[in-house]
Amino acid sequence: MVHNTSEAEDLTQEAFLSVFRKIHTFRGESQFSTWLYRVAFNTVLMYFRKRKRDEISLEVSSDPDWELSELRHDILRVETGCLSGTIDGLWLSRAVAQLPPGYKTMFVLHDVRGYEHREIAKMVGCSVGNTKSQLHKARLRLRQLLQGA
């Protein structure tokens, strides 16, 4: 999954450490190998999620508004259909472009950029409950827009 031997070895070790720490949570409702596979798979997924967020361009300035400018860039990328070349990507881009600004911000930060609700709340300056509510409403609106497409 990671296409790098040393990263794969590190993730394997991390997965086995997770198994060691969480062995008491194994309920025996499935085979142990199935549970072990899922722990390893989740370890790799979390690695990808953290890595995506931690990557920072060398061209980034020390401007405190950098996050907001990057968010504007992501919103523009979604609105212009640069997510993917597929028809579904184009429909999604058009639907996201129709969202109100608050919904669009929460959708892009959480579902496109991968931030957690507490991180979004800190960035935007609102409560965690507000970010969850806005994201939920954004997804509902997207469903409505995509069903009408």
N, C-alpha and C positions, 0 to 999 in steps of 0.2 A: 504493500500500500504506500510506503514512503519512498520507494525507489532509491534507498540509500542504506547500505549495510550497517554502518555505524549507528545511524538513527534507529534502524530496526532493532539492533541489539539493545540500545538504551531503552526503547519502548517495551521490549520483551522483559527486560529487568524491571521496569516500572510496573508492568502488568502483573508480574509475579509478586512484587511487593504489595500491590493492591489486593491480590488474592490472599496473601499472608495476613494482611490487616483485616480483611473482610470475610474470612473463611466462616466466621460465626453467622454470617447472614445467609449462607447457603442452606436452603430449606429442604433440599432433597426431592423436590417436585419434578425435577428433570435430571438428566444425566450430568455428572460433574463436568464432563468434557464440554457440554453445551454451555454451562455456566462459565467455565473458564474461557471459552471462546468469546462469550459476550463481554466479559471483563476486559479481555485483550482488545477487542474491537472498540469498546468505549474508550479505552486508554488512547488508542490511535486517533479517534475522533476528537477527543479533548485536546490532543496535541495539535491537530490541524487547526482547531478553533483558536487556541492560544497563539499559535504561530502566525495566523492570519492577522490577528490584532496587534501583535508585537512588531511586525515588520514596519519599519519606518524608512522613508525615502531619505537618501543622503542630501537631497535638494531641499529638505524641510528647513525652514528658518526657525528661529526661536520666537517667532511671533505667537503671542498668546491666543490670537484668533485663528490659528492654523487649523484646529479641529473644525471650527465653523466653516472655514473655506473648503476643507476637505469634504465636509458634509454637503456643501453646495455643489461641489464637483460630482459627488455620488448621486445627488438628486438629479443633476443635469444629465448624467450618464443614464439613469433610469428613464428619465423623460424622453431622451432622444433615441431610446431603443438600443443602446450599446450593451445591454445585458447579454444578449445572445442573438444569433442570426435566425432563430427559429420564429415561426409564426406566433407561438405561445409567448415568447419573449417580447414580441412587438405588441401583442394585446396587453400584456402585463405593463409594459412601459406606458402605453396610452392610458390605462386605468390608473396607474400611480400618478400620472400627470394631472389627473382630474381630482385627486385627493386634496382636501384642505391642507394648508401649510403645517399645522400641528400633527395631523395624522401622517402626513408624508415624512416629516422629520422622525417620528417614532418608528415608522415602518422601515425607513432606510437605516437608521441607527441599529435597530434590533435585528431585522431579518436580512438586510444586505451586508451591513458591517459586522454584525455578530456581537454587539455589546450586550451586557446584561442590564436588567432594569435599574439596579442600583447605580451602575456607571452612567447610564443615560440620565437618571434623575440628578446626579451630581453635575453632569455637563450642562444640562438644560436649565437647572435650577428649579426643579419641581419635586413633588413627592414620588415615591416608587409606585404608589397606587395610581397616581395620575398617568405615569408612563404605561402601566398595564392597561388602564382604561382606554387611553388614546390608541394603543396598539390594537386592542380588541376591536374598537370601533373602526379603525383603518382596515383591518382584515374583513370585517363585515361589509364595509363599503366596497372594498375590492371584489368580494364575492358577487355583490349586486352588479357592479359594473361589468365583471367578466361574464356573468350569466346573460346579460343583455347584449353582449358583443356578438 
